[in-house]
Amino acid sequence: MSIFPDTATRVADHTPPSFNDAIRAETDRSILHHLDYPEDIDRRLAELDAEWDIERVLEANAATVSLVGLGLAATVDRRFMALPMAVAGFLLQHAVQGWCPPLPLFRYLGFRTADEINRERMALKALRGDFEDLRIGKEFRDRARSGRAPA
């Protein structure tokens, strides 16, 4: 694992395997459910559009804790300035390495990466038949490369 891991895998790489497995299993359960109940796919896709990914949760958490720390520093004791300073450091650490202290808790609670959410979204769209009209083959690629519009 590099000190600067890939953006797409950095959160999962810094999550305990059991948490990743639980998140994957929940996604698999959803896909299997919708295999049997395709009429629920549209509702689930709307839920996925509204789902907060781990980045958004971490950003909201950092902003909230920072604002509370600033408020306490302004009204109670200036030593509370340590709180937003620590949060800023943790947020930078997450941006660079993909890990910060609240990450394991949020992953345990089931917050997923944008990539994990999109994988479920694409699987459900495939079940719904959204990709049946895609034609990817040698003839299509050859026409696209030659500049002729694919038929």
C-alpha positions in Angstrom: 0.0 0.0 0.0 1.4 3.3 -1.1 1.5 6.4 1.2 -0.7 8.0 -1.5 -3.2 5.3 -2.4 -5.6 5.4 -5.4 -8.7 7.5 -4.8 -11.1 4.7 -5.7 -9.6 2.2 -3.2 -8.2 4.3 -0.4 -11.1 4.0 1.9 -11.7 0.3 1.5 -7.9 -0.3 1.8 -8.1 1.4 5.3 -11.2 -0.3 6.4 -11.1 -3.6 8.4 -11.9 -6.5 6.1 -14.9 -7.6 8.1 -16.5 -4.1 7.6 -15.8 -4.3 3.9 -17.3 -7.8 3.8 -20.4 -6.7 5.6 -20.9 -3.7 3.2 -20.4 -6.0 0.2 -22.8 -8.6 1.6 -25.5 -5.9 2.1 -25.0 -4.8 -1.5 -25.3 -8.4 -2.7 -28.5 -8.9 -0.7 -30.0 -5.8 -2.3 -29.1 -7.0 -5.8 -30.5 -10.5 -5.1 -33.7 -9.1 -3.7 -34.2 -7.0 -6.8 -33.5 -10.0 -9.0 -36.7 -11.5 -7.5 -38.6 -8.1 -7.2 -37.6 -6.0 -10.2 -40.6 -3.7 -9.6 -38.7 -2.3 -6.6 -35.6 -1.3 -8.7 -36.8 2.3 -9.4 -37.5 2.9 -5.7 -34.0 1.6 -4.8 -32.3 3.7 -7.4 -34.0 6.8 -6.0 -32.7 5.7 -2.5 -29.2 5.3 -3.9 -29.3 8.8 -5.4 -30.1 10.2 -2.0 -27.5 8.0 -0.1 -24.6 9.9 1.5 -21.3 8.4 0.6 -18.4 8.2 3.2 -16.8 11.3 1.9 -19.9 13.4 2.4 -20.4 12.0 5.9 -16.7 12.7 6.8 -17.0 16.3 5.5 -20.2 16.9 7.4 -18.7 15.4 10.6 -15.6 17.5 10.3 -17.5 20.7 9.7 -19.8 20.0 12.6 -17.0 19.2 15.1 -15.0 22.2 13.9 -17.9 24.6 14.3 -18.7 23.3 17.8 -15.0 23.6 18.7 -14.9 27.2 17.4 -18.1 28.1 19.3 -16.7 26.6 22.5 -13.4 28.4 22.0 -15.3 31.7 21.5 -17.6 31.3 24.5 -16.0 28.9 27.0 -12.3 28.5 26.7 -9.8 29.2 23.9 -8.2 25.8 24.5 -11.2 24.4 22.6 -9.4 25.7 19.4 -7.5 22.4 19.6 -10.7 20.6 18.4 -11.0 22.3 15.0 -7.2 22.1 14.6 -7.3 18.4 15.2 -10.2 17.9 12.8 -8.4 19.8 10.1 -5.4 17.6 10.5 -7.5 14.4 10.4 -9.3 15.7 7.3 -6.0 16.3 5.6 -4.8 12.9 6.6 -7.9 11.4 5.1 -7.5 13.4 1.8 -3.9 12.2 1.5 -4.0 8.6 2.9 -7.7 7.6 3.0 -7.8 7.1 6.7 -8.8 9.2 9.7 -10.0 8.4 13.2 -13.8 8.4 12.5 -13.5 6.3 9.4 -13.7 2.9 11.0 -16.9 3.9 13.0 -18.6 5.3 9.9 -17.7 2.2 7.8 -18.9 0.0 10.7 -22.2 1.9 10.5 -22.4 0.9 6.8 -21.5 4.2 5.0 -20.2 3.3 1.6 -17.8 4.9 -0.9 -19.2 6.5 -4.0 -17.8 3.6 -6.0 -19.6 1.0 -3.8 -22.9 2.9 -4.3 -22.3 3.1 -8.0 -21.6 -0.6 -8.3 -25.0 -1.4 -6.8 -26.6 1.3 -9.1 -25.1 -0.3 -12.2 -26.0 -3.8 -11.2 -29.7 -2.7 -10.7 -29.7 -0.8 -14.0 -28.4 -4.0 -15.7 -31.1 -6.0 -14.0 -33.7 -3.5 -15.2 -32.4 -3.9 -18.8 -30.9 -0.4 -19.2 -27.9 -1.7 -21.1 -29.5 -4.2 -23.5 -29.2 -1.8 -26.4 -25.5 -1.3 -26.0 -23.5 -2.8 -28.9 -19.9 -3.2 -28.1 -18.1 -5.3 -30.6 -15.3 -5.3 -33.2 -17.5 -3.8 -35.9 -18.7 -1.0 -33.5 -15.2 -0.2 -32.3 -13.8 -0.2 -35.9 -16.5 2.2 -37.1 -16.0 4.5 -34.1 -12.2 4.6 -34.6 -12.6 5.3 -38.3 -14.7 8.3 -37.6 -17.8 6.8 -39.2 -21.0 6.9 -37.0 -21.8 3.5 -35.6 -24.9 2.0 -37.1 
